[in-house]
Amino acid sequence: MSVNAWLLQFMATLIGITVQRPSNFETTTLGAARLAALGCSAICSLNDVQLEWQMDRQFMPDQSCGEIEVGYQGWLKIIRSFTAE
C-alpha cells in the first residue's frame, strides 16, 4: 500500500491530514523483526527503532473541505446502494 502514491494522496485528502511514507516500504516485516529483537534484548527499546525511521515522501491534503465533503457523500451513497435491503 505504501508504494501506491495515488492511494496515499487520496487518504491524505479524504482524511484531511498529512500522510508520511517511510523510505523503507517493508515496514511489516521490519516491525516483526524489530519486535523479535526487542524480545531477545538485541535492542534496548523501541526508541532505538524510532531513531532509524526515515521519511521518503509526504502527502498533503489538496482539496477544500467542501470538495472533500462532496466526495465523501458520494462515497456514502454508493456504499448505501450496496447495503440497502
C-alpha positions as CSV (number, residue, x, y, z in Angstrom):
1,M,0.0,0.0,0.0
2,S,2.8,2.5,0.8
3,V,4.2,2.2,-2.7
4,N,0.9,3.5,-4.2
5,A,1.3,7.3,-4.2
6,W,-2.2,7.8,-5.6
7,L,-3.8,5.9,-2.6
8,L,-1.7,7.8,-0.1
9,Q,-2.6,11.2,-1.6
10,F,-6.3,10.1,-1.7
11,M,-6.1,9.1,2.0
12,A,-4.5,12.5,2.9
13,T,-7.1,14.4,1.1
14,L,-10.1,12.4,2.3
15,I,-9.0,12.4,6.0
16,G,-7.6,15.9,5.9
17,I,-4.2,15.1,7.4
18,T,-0.6,14.8,6.2
19,V,0.4,11.2,5.4
20,Q,4.1,10.3,5.6
21,R,5.5,7.4,3.6
22,P,8.6,5.7,5.0
23,S,11.7,5.2,2.9
24,N,11.6,1.5,3.7
25,F,8.4,0.0,2.3
26,E,8.8,-3.3,4.1
27,T,7.6,-2.0,7.4
28,T,5.6,-5.1,8.4
29,T,8.5,-7.4,8.1
30,L,10.9,-5.0,9.6
31,G,8.5,-4.3,12.5
32,A,8.2,-8.0,13.3
33,A,12.0,-8.5,13.2
34,R,12.5,-5.5,15.5
35,L,9.9,-6.7,18.0
36,A,11.7,-10.1,18.0
37,A,15.0,-8.3,18.6
38,L,13.4,-6.3,21.4
39,G,12.1,-9.6,22.9
40,C,15.5,-11.2,23.0
41,S,17.2,-8.0,24.2
42,A,19.1,-7.4,21.0
43,I,17.9,-3.9,21.1
44,C,17.1,-1.9,24.3
45,S,13.9,-0.1,23.4
46,L,11.5,0.9,20.7
47,N,13.0,4.4,20.9
48,D,16.1,2.9,19.2
49,V,13.9,1.9,16.3
50,Q,12.2,5.3,16.1
51,L,15.6,6.9,15.6
52,E,16.1,4.9,12.4
53,W,12.8,5.8,10.8
54,Q,13.2,8.0,7.7
55,M,10.5,9.6,5.5
56,D,10.5,9.1,1.8
57,R,7.6,11.4,0.9
58,Q,4.9,13.4,2.5
59,F,1.3,13.7,1.1
60,M,-0.7,16.8,2.0
61,P,-4.5,17.2,1.6
62,D,-5.1,19.1,-1.7
63,Q,-8.8,19.8,-1.8
64,S,-11.0,22.3,0.1
65,C,-13.3,20.9,2.8
66,G,-16.3,21.4,0.6
67,E,-14.8,19.2,-2.2
68,I,-13.9,16.5,0.3
69,E,-17.4,16.5,1.8
70,V,-19.0,16.2,-1.7
71,G,-16.7,13.3,-2.5
72,Y,-17.4,11.6,0.9
73,Q,-21.2,12.0,0.5
74,G,-20.9,10.4,-3.0
75,W,-19.0,7.5,-1.5
76,L,-21.6,7.1,1.2
77,K,-24.3,7.0,-1.4
78,I,-22.6,4.2,-3.3
79,I,-22.0,2.2,-0.1
80,R,-25.6,2.6,0.9
81,S,-26.7,1.4,-2.5
82,F,-24.8,-1.9,-2.0
83,T,-26.0,-2.4,1.6
84,A,-29.7,-1.4,1.2
85,E,-32.2,-4.2,1.7
